[in-house]
Amino acid sequence: MKCGSCGHPLEPQKKFCGECGAPAPGGSGNTASTGGEDVHGGLYQAGRDVVVNPPPEAPPLATYEAVSKWRSPFTQGLLSWAGVIIGLMSLFPLWKLLQPVLGLFTSEPEGDPGSPNIAWLVAFLVLVLVLTLIFYLRRLTKGQLRVPLKFGWAVSGSGRRITIEKIRAGKCPLCGGKMRYYNKPTKWIDHIDANGRKRREVTERLPVLECTRNPRHWVEVDPAEEAES
């Protein structure tokens, strides 16, 4: 292979003539170098022109502030111990131990003095509800999650401690309207009863910030934001 400009012989891997510096026939003299830096966006080469397409602009973000109103003494470790203790209490027949006291308020069925009374059944249900609540709160502290309550309030497990927060939402980034923080139904199943009555069963709710002017302006809020180490 020879140089098309001066006729000097060229090696096949050479891109430029060592005699006159002209590009080798069939070689590509059009190169683009970043100098070791990053290139953001698409990079296209046409002839000797390099076109860089900038990435599309990110949509505006909805903002909010979580203001701590009450930080409880219930930590993840304390909730774990409370769950174990209450779980054991619900397994033992405590109604027998408390039978003398409960007998002052309720009467036992005739002919069956050893059967549990209504007061014990109520106490058992209360223990089960408290145990369920403790395991739920422990899940929040373990994952350091934030869950919406009502009227812009939330319960948070940030720092592995139960905290009651007030969510102060910013304005809607699309229309400037007021936004609210709540659990929005995002998936559901519609049922039709035999009498033709429609009933909706919600299968999924997500914490969102939603514009009060236009319900279509909403954004999902990550429940695991701002976790403390």
PyMOL commands that set and color helices and strands:
alter all, ss='L'
color gray80, all
select helices_A, chain A and resi 76-91+94-97+99-102+118-143+158-160
alter helices_A, ss='H'
color red, helices_A
select strands_A, chain A and resi 42-46+49-53+64-75+146-148+153-156+161-169+179-192+198-211+218-220
alter strands_A, ss='S'
color yellow, strands_A
deselect
rebuild
show_as cartoon
